[in-house]
Amino acid sequence: MGKGIRHIIILTLVLILFTGCSAIGERDRDYDNNGDNSSLAQEKVLSIDPDPRPEEHTITIYFKHRYSDYLVPEVRTAVRDKQSWEQLVVEEILKGPSQHDRVAIMPPGVRVLDVTRKDDTVFVNLSQEFNENINLSSIPGKEDIPEETRDEAEAEMKLLGIYSIVNSLTELEGVDQVRFLIENRAISYTDLGEELASLFLPELEALEDMQSIKPMMVALSRDRSYILTPSKSVETVFESLLGEPNWDTVYSLLSKETASQTQLSSKEDLASLWSALVSGIELDDNFVLDEEIKPDGRAFVTVSYTVNFTSGKKENMHRDTIVVVNEDNIWKVKLPGFVSDFR
């Protein structure tokens, strides 16, 4: 065999050897890659949680203000587990308030059966206890209501409790209406009792007028008239100063700082100062003239009233501007200068 032929044979063997090694290497790499992909796929499958994990969310819910018949907000962080956000809101309301000067207004023992949502309407299904009366003895200022006005007061508080749910749920995006059910059954106005039904339907003079038609309770929309606004805070403070002042109500809605930028006196000192300085006030028929809410947490309420001083002087406070500030999510009135300046 010639030298040239031997060289060709050797070269051919070398090429075959390297080609085989390359193929084996490719197979090894393919195997490794497939193995990695399989592990990743397995890892992804194993990481799927069949149960949703708890989520934290900031919600705004409404409770009765301790000394006024309005709702005030409480902002809290709640943890949602498997329930909807709508159900979580109702459950948090039934837990009661955690901040100062707020009171729960629900009949004792009420439970949430379920809360569902369809489009912009939330259906709140509560237990039978919701038909019971509000316990007035648990509400400051309502403990000693005369028997003849007790039914009316209970109905007013029940209405406020209903709107604490409505106004809380309509804080959620996309929620416009709320319908109530009791034990999976739609509520008629007759189910609410005469006093409460008349608050919803004042045109019907007596419960007997509804017995024949038994109208069903409609879906309720957000109603700001039940919420304590700057002008309502001012109105409540001044109305509570008429005659013999109700200092519990007045003091609960006064800012820590007066209009003269001094610290608010104690309730006892303020009552003493008032009796020494003022013999009474008179509110104009159009008491609140204007309300302007600023983005910095302040508001200006324009009012007209008359102050009768113990000295015999009488001063007409026409278009007086009252400063109101947001403290702990409650609108608080800065004590007017005609009082704070005389400390």
Backbone torsions as a table, in degrees:
resi	resn	phi	psi	omega
1	MET	NA	136.0	-176.5
2	GLY	-77.5	162.1	-178.7
3	LYS	-61.4	-37.1	-177.9
4	GLY	-65.9	-42.0	-179.8
5	ILE	-64.3	-40.8	179.7
6	ARG	-61.3	-41.3	179.3
7	HIS	-61.5	-39.3	-179.9
8	ILE	-65.7	-42.6	179.8
9	ILE	-62.6	-44.7	-179.4
10	ILE	-62.5	-43.7	-179.8
11	LEU	-62.2	-40.4	179.4
12	THR	-63.4	-43.1	179.2
13	LEU	-62.3	-42.0	180.0
14	VAL	-61.6	-43.5	-179.7
15	LEU	-63.5	-41.8	178.3
16	ILE	-61.4	-41.9	-178.8
17	LEU	-62.1	-47.0	-177.9
18	PHE	-68.5	-37.2	178.9
19	THR	-64.1	-41.0	178.3
20	GLY	-63.7	-44.0	179.4
21	CYS	-62.1	-39.3	-179.7
22	SER	-64.0	-41.7	-179.5
23	ALA	-65.3	-41.9	178.4
24	ILE	-62.5	-41.4	179.0
25	GLY	-61.8	-41.1	179.2
26	GLU	-63.4	-41.4	179.6
27	ARG	-63.1	-40.5	178.8
28	ASP	-62.4	-42.5	-179.4
29	ARG	-65.8	-40.7	178.0
30	ASP	-61.0	-40.0	-179.8
31	TYR	-64.6	-44.6	-179.9
32	ASP	-62.7	-44.7	-179.1
33	ASN	-63.3	-44.4	178.4
34	ASN	-61.9	-37.7	178.1
35	GLY	-64.0	-42.3	179.2
36	ASP	-64.0	-44.8	-180.0
37	ASN	-62.1	-39.7	179.0
38	SER	-62.7	-40.8	179.5
39	SER	-65.2	-42.2	179.4
40	LEU	-63.7	-43.2	179.6
41	ALA	-61.9	-41.4	-179.9
42	GLN	-64.9	-39.7	-179.4
43	GLU	-63.5	-40.6	179.4
44	LYS	-64.3	-41.2	179.6
45	VAL	-63.8	-43.3	-178.0
46	LEU	-68.7	-25.2	-176.3
47	SER	-82.8	-7.8	179.3
48	ILE	-71.9	123.2	-179.5
49	ASP	-97.4	116.9	-178.7
50	PRO	-66.6	-23.0	178.9
51	ASP	-107.0	133.0	178.5
52	PRO	-63.2	141.1	-179.4
53	ARG	-80.0	148.8	179.3
54	PRO	-57.6	140.2	179.7
55	GLU	-121.1	142.0	174.4
56	GLU	-93.8	142.0	-179.7
57	HIS	-151.6	141.3	176.1
58	THR	-88.4	123.5	-179.2
59	ILE	-122.7	156.9	175.6
60	THR	-115.7	120.2	179.1
61	ILE	-125.7	157.2	-172.2
62	TYR	-114.8	138.5	174.1
63	PHE	-130.7	163.8	176.2
64	LYS	-69.0	138.4	171.5
65	HIS	-67.5	143.9	-171.5
66	ARG	-56.4	-41.6	-173.2
67	TYR	-118.8	0.2	175.1
68	SER	-124.0	158.5	-176.0
69	ASP	-92.2	52.0	178.1
70	TYR	-133.9	163.3	177.1
71	LEU	-92.2	143.1	174.2
72	VAL	-128.4	147.2	-175.9
73	PRO	-80.5	153.2	168.3
74	GLU	-130.4	123.0	179.4
75	VAL	-97.5	123.0	-178.9
76	ARG	-140.6	158.7	175.0
77	THR	-95.1	122.3	-179.2
78	ALA	-118.8	154.0	-179.3
79	VAL	-109.6	120.6	177.7
80	ARG	-93.5	133.1	177.6
81	ASP	-103.4	-95.0	-178.6
82	LYS	-105.4	-11.7	-178.0
83	GLN	-80.6	167.0	176.9
84	SER	-75.3	164.1	176.0
85	TRP	-62.4	-36.2	-179.0
86	GLU	-63.4	-43.7	179.0
87	GLN	-67.3	-37.3	178.6
88	LEU	-59.5	-42.2	180.0
89	VAL	-59.6	-47.1	-179.2
90	VAL	-64.9	-41.0	178.8
91	GLU	-62.0	-39.1	179.9
92	GLU	-68.1	-34.6	176.6
93	ILE	-63.1	-43.3	-177.9
94	LEU	-69.5	-19.8	174.8
95	LYS	-69.6	-24.1	-179.3
96	GLY	94.1	171.0	-176.5
97	PRO	-76.4	157.1	175.4
98	SER	-120.5	-4.8	-179.1
99	GLN	-109.3	164.2	-173.4
100	HIS	-67.8	150.4	174.0
101	ASP	62.0	31.8	174.9
102	ARG	-128.4	144.6	-175.4
103	VAL	-132.7	136.3	174.9
104	ALA	-76.0	139.7	179.3
105	ILE	-131.4	74.4	176.6
106	MET	-134.4	146.2	173.3
107	PRO	-58.0	145.2	-178.7
108	PRO	-60.0	139.7	172.7
109	GLY	82.6	7.0	-179.9
110	VAL	-66.0	135.2	178.3
111	ARG	-122.7	152.1	174.2
112	VAL	-88.1	121.2	175.7
113	LEU	-85.7	-48.2	171.0
114	ASP	-168.9	158.6	177.1
115	VAL	-133.7	122.8	-179.0
116	THR	-124.9	162.4	-179.7
117	ARG	-132.2	135.9	173.1
118	LYS	-131.3	113.0	-176.4
119	ASP	57.1	-119.2	-176.3
120	ASP	-98.3	8.9	-176.4
121	THR	-113.8	133.2	176.4
122	VAL	-107.1	132.3	178.5
123	PHE	-103.9	117.5	-177.5
124	VAL	-106.0	113.9	-177.2
125	ASN	-105.4	111.1	-175.1
126	LEU	-111.9	164.3	-179.8
127	SER	-76.6	168.5	-174.7
128	GLN	-57.2	-26.9	-177.4
129	GLU	-61.2	-19.3	179.8
130	PHE	-62.9	-22.5	178.2
131	ASN	-76.9	-11.0	-179.7
132	GLU	-76.4	167.2	-179.2
133	ASN	-78.5	155.8	171.7
134	ILE	-70.3	141.6	177.4
135	ASN	-83.1	98.5	-175.8
136	LEU	-65.9	-24.8	-178.6
137	SER	-67.8	-14.9	179.2
138	SER	-93.3	-0.4	-177.4
139	ILE	-109.9	118.3	179.8
140	PRO	-55.6	132.9	179.7
141	GLY	88.5	-9.6	-178.0
142	LYS	-109.7	0.1	-172.2
143	GLU	-66.6	-36.2	-172.4
144	ASP	-110.8	30.9	178.7
145	ILE	-65.6	133.6	179.1
146	PRO	-57.3	149.1	-175.9
147	GLU	-58.9	-34.9	-176.3
148	GLU	-70.2	-19.4	178.2
149	THR	-111.6	7.7	-175.0
150	ARG	-66.4	-42.9	-179.1
151	ASP	-61.6	-41.0	179.8
152	GLU	-65.1	-42.5	179.6
153	ALA	-65.1	-40.0	178.5
154	GLU	-63.6	-40.1	179.2
155	ALA	-65.7	-41.3	179.6
156	GLU	-63.6	-40.0	178.9
157	MET	-70.9	-35.9	177.6
158	LYS	-64.5	-41.8	177.8
159	LEU	-61.5	-41.1	178.4
160	LEU	-65.0	-37.3	177.2
161	GLY	-64.6	-39.7	177.6
162	ILE	-61.9	-44.7	-178.0
163	TYR	-77.1	-14.5	170.9
164	SER	-66.0	-35.1	176.6
165	ILE	-74.8	-46.9	-177.4
166	VAL	-60.4	-49.8	-176.9
167	ASN	-70.8	-25.3	175.8
168	SER	-73.3	-45.1	-178.3
169	LEU	-67.8	-34.6	-179.3
170	THR	-77.1	-0.6	168.3
171	GLU	-73.2	-22.6	179.8
172	LEU	-75.2	144.0	-177.5
173	GLU	-62.8	130.9	175.7
174	GLY	85.7	-5.2	179.6
175	VAL	-93.1	122.2	-179.2
176	ASP	-115.9	-25.6	-175.0
177	GLN	-139.5	157.1	178.0
178	VAL	-135.3	131.7	174.0
179	ARG	-115.1	142.0	-178.7
180	PHE	-107.8	140.8	173.7
181	LEU	-129.6	150.3	174.5
182	ILE	-119.5	118.2	-179.6
183	GLU	51.9	47.4	176.7
184	ASN	70.9	12.4	-177.1
185	ARG	-119.5	135.6	176.6
186	ALA	-62.9	147.1	-176.1
187	ILE	-95.4	135.3	169.4
188	SER	-98.0	161.4	-179.2
189	TYR	-65.3	-27.2	177.4
190	THR	-66.5	-27.5	177.9
191	ASP	-65.2	-24.2	-175.2
192	LEU	-79.5	-16.7	-175.3
193	GLY	93.3	160.4	-171.9
194	GLU	-63.2	-46.9	-175.1
195	GLU	-63.9	-47.2	-178.2
196	LEU	-70.5	-39.3	178.5
197	ALA	-60.8	-37.8	-179.6
198	SER	-69.3	-24.7	175.4
199	LEU	-72.3	-34.2	176.7
200	PHE	-78.2	-38.8	-176.2
201	LEU	-126.4	73.8	-176.3
202	PRO	-63.9	-18.8	-178.6
203	GLU	-73.4	-17.0	176.6
204	LEU	-94.0	117.6	-168.5
205	GLU	-75.8	-26.6	-177.3
206	ALA	-147.8	159.2	-179.4
207	LEU	-60.9	-30.5	-179.9
208	GLU	-61.0	-30.1	179.2
209	ASP	-65.4	-23.5	-177.5
210	MET	-95.4	-17.1	-174.8
211	GLN	-60.1	-35.4	-176.0
212	SER	-77.9	-32.5	-176.6
213	ILE	-100.2	-26.1	179.7
214	LYS	42.1	61.5	-179.1
215	PRO	-65.4	141.7	179.6
216	MET	-80.8	146.0	179.3
217	MET	-66.6	127.9	-176.3
218	VAL	-80.6	167.5	173.3
219	ALA	-66.7	139.6	-176.4
220	LEU	-104.4	137.5	178.0
221	SER	-101.6	166.4	178.5
222	ARG	-56.5	138.5	179.7
223	ASP	-134.2	107.5	-176.6
224	ARG	-70.7	-17.6	-177.3
225	SER	-65.0	-17.4	178.7
226	TYR	-90.6	-4.4	-175.8
227	ILE	-98.9	140.1	179.1
228	LEU	-72.4	108.5	179.3
229	THR	-101.7	171.4	177.3
230	PRO	-55.4	-45.4	-178.8
231	SER	-67.0	-34.1	178.5
232	LYS	-70.9	-33.5	175.0
233	SER	-62.8	-46.4	179.0
234	VAL	-62.1	-45.3	-179.9
235	GLU	-60.1	-44.5	-178.7
236	THR	-65.0	-42.4	179.4
237	VAL	-62.5	-48.5	-176.5
238	PHE	-69.3	-38.2	177.6
239	GLU	-66.1	-31.5	178.8
240	SER	-76.1	-10.5	176.7
241	LEU	-92.8	-7.5	178.4
242	LEU	-70.9	142.5	179.2
243	GLY	62.1	-129.1	175.7
244	GLU	-84.4	111.0	-173.3
245	PRO	-59.4	141.8	172.5
246	ASN	-94.4	93.6	-171.1
247	TRP	-72.5	-24.0	175.5
248	ASP	-62.1	-47.4	179.6
249	THR	-67.7	-48.2	-178.0
250	VAL	-57.7	-52.0	-172.4
251	TYR	-66.9	-31.9	-179.4
252	SER	-67.5	-19.0	-177.4
253	LEU	-113.2	16.9	176.3
254	LEU	-99.5	140.2	178.0
255	SER	-69.7	155.4	178.1
256	LYS	-66.2	-19.8	179.7
257	GLU	-119.4	136.7	-178.8
258	THR	-82.7	175.6	177.9
259	ALA	-64.0	-23.6	178.2
260	SER	-89.0	11.2	177.3
261	GLN	62.3	36.6	172.8
262	THR	-115.0	162.1	-179.8
263	GLN	-71.8	140.0	179.7
264	LEU	-65.4	135.0	177.3
265	SER	-68.6	168.5	174.6
266	SER	-65.7	162.6	-179.4
267	LYS	-59.5	-41.0	-178.2
268	GLU	-67.0	-43.7	179.0
269	ASP	-65.3	-38.7	-179.4
270	LEU	-66.5	-41.6	178.2
271	ALA	-62.7	-39.8	178.7
272	SER	-66.2	-43.8	179.3
273	LEU	-63.0	-42.9	-178.5
274	TRP	-61.9	-47.4	-178.1
275	SER	-65.9	-29.5	178.5
276	ALA	-77.3	-28.1	-172.8
277	LEU	-100.6	-41.2	-170.1
278	VAL	-118.3	131.2	175.1
279	SER	-92.8	-17.3	177.4
280	GLY	167.5	165.2	175.4
281	ILE	-129.9	155.5	177.3
282	GLU	-127.1	130.6	179.6
283	LEU	-96.9	134.4	175.4
284	ASP	-64.0	156.9	178.1
285	ASP	-56.6	-42.4	172.9
286	ASN	-99.7	77.6	-174.0
287	PHE	-68.3	-56.6	179.1
288	VAL	-87.0	119.3	-177.7
289	LEU	-101.5	-29.9	-175.6
290	ASP	-161.7	155.1	176.0
291	GLU	-140.5	129.5	178.6
292	GLU	-131.3	119.0	-178.7
293	ILE	-103.4	125.3	-179.2
294	LYS	-95.1	154.7	-179.5
295	PRO	-70.1	-12.1	-177.2
296	ASP	-89.3	11.4	178.3
297	GLY	89.9	13.1	175.8
298	ARG	-114.9	160.3	174.7
299	ALA	-144.4	154.7	177.8
300	PHE	-123.4	123.1	-180.0
301	VAL	-115.7	122.6	-179.4
302	THR	-94.6	126.1	-175.8
303	VAL	-135.2	164.0	175.5
304	SER	-132.3	128.4	-177.9
305	TYR	-159.2	174.2	179.5
306	THR	-126.8	136.3	177.9
307	VAL	-107.4	128.1	173.8
308	ASN	-103.9	113.1	-177.7
309	PHE	-87.7	154.5	179.5
310	THR	-64.9	-19.8	178.5
311	SER	-74.1	-9.7	-176.5
312	GLY	100.0	-11.0	178.7
313	LYS	-72.8	144.8	178.4
314	LYS	-127.0	124.8	-176.1
315	GLU	-123.5	125.6	178.4
316	ASN	-88.3	113.7	-178.8
317	MET	-95.3	75.3	-177.5
318	HIS	-83.1	128.2	-178.9
319	ARG	54.7	47.3	174.7
320	ASP	-76.7	137.8	-179.6
321	THR	-98.3	120.6	178.5
322	ILE	-102.9	128.3	179.3
323	VAL	-88.4	132.1	179.2
324	VAL	-125.3	135.1	-178.1
325	VAL	-124.2	152.7	-179.9
326	ASN	-90.9	110.0	177.8
327	GLU	-120.0	119.3	-179.3
328	ASP	55.4	38.1	178.2
329	ASN	65.1	22.3	172.9
330	ILE	-124.8	132.2	179.1
331	TRP	-74.9	118.1	-177.0
332	LYS	-113.6	138.3	-175.3
333	VAL	-89.2	132.0	173.1
334	LYS	-79.0	126.2	-177.9
335	LEU	-53.6	125.1	-176.8
336	PRO	-58.9	153.6	-176.2
337	GLY	-61.8	-30.3	-176.5
338	PHE	-66.5	-16.4	174.1
339	VAL	-99.3	-52.9	-174.4
340	SER	-65.0	-28.0	-179.4
341	ASP	-70.9	-17.0	-176.0
342	PHE	-101.8	18.3	-179.7
343	ARG	-69.6	NA	NA
